[in-house]
Amino acid sequence: MPSNLDTQTLTFGVGGTTEVAITHGLGRTPLDGFIINRTSSANVYRGSTAWSTTTIYLAASASVTVTLLIF
């Protein structure tokens, strides 16, 4: 289904408090994201590295698999 929203959905694992680099194909630096689903109650947050046109950086309070909608 076509969409007027410039978004992308990503599913990935975060292994706890260590920052993880996740490649995306949005073609620009994302403004933010919404967690759609996660496999545990872990808190997921931005890492200390700035997001770019190809990569976002996240960390979590515990190991978790996350589905994130970036926009």
N, C-alpha and C positions, 0 to 999 in steps of 0.2 A: 504494500500500500504506500503510495507516495506521501511525503510529509513536507510541510513547510518549515519544519524545525531542522536546524543544523546540529545534529546530535550523533553520538555513537555510543553503543552499549559494549562494555568490556567485562569479561569474567576472568578472574585471576586469583592467585593465592598470595597471601601476605603472611610471612613467617614470624610474626611477633613484632617487637619494637625496632627491628632493623629496617631501615628505609628500603623500599623496593622500587625499581624503575619499571614502568609499564609503558610499552610502545602503543601509540594510538594512530589512527589514520584520519583524524579530523581535518588535517591540513592547515591548522592554525592553533594557537595556544588556547586551550579551553578556559572558559571563565570560571567554571565550577563543576560540581557533579552531585548527583543524588544516588544514594545507595538504594538499589532496588531489592536486593536480597543478600543475605550473608548466612554462613553455616553455623555461626555461634554468636553469642552476645558481645563479642569483642568490639571495642571502640576502634574505628578506622579514622585516620586523620592524615592531613597533608604532611609530607616529609619536609625537611629543611631546604631541599633543592627546589629552585623555581621551576614551574612547569614550562614546557617549550612546545614548539609546533609539532614535535614528534613523540614526546615523552612526558608522562606524569609521574610523580613520586609520592608514594603513600607508605604509611606504617600503621601498625595496629597494636593493641594492648595484649593480644594473644594470636596464635595462628588461626587463620580464617580464610575461607574462600568467599570472594565478594563479586557481586554483579553490580556494576556502576554505570549510570547514564551520565556521560559528560556532555556539556554544551558550551 
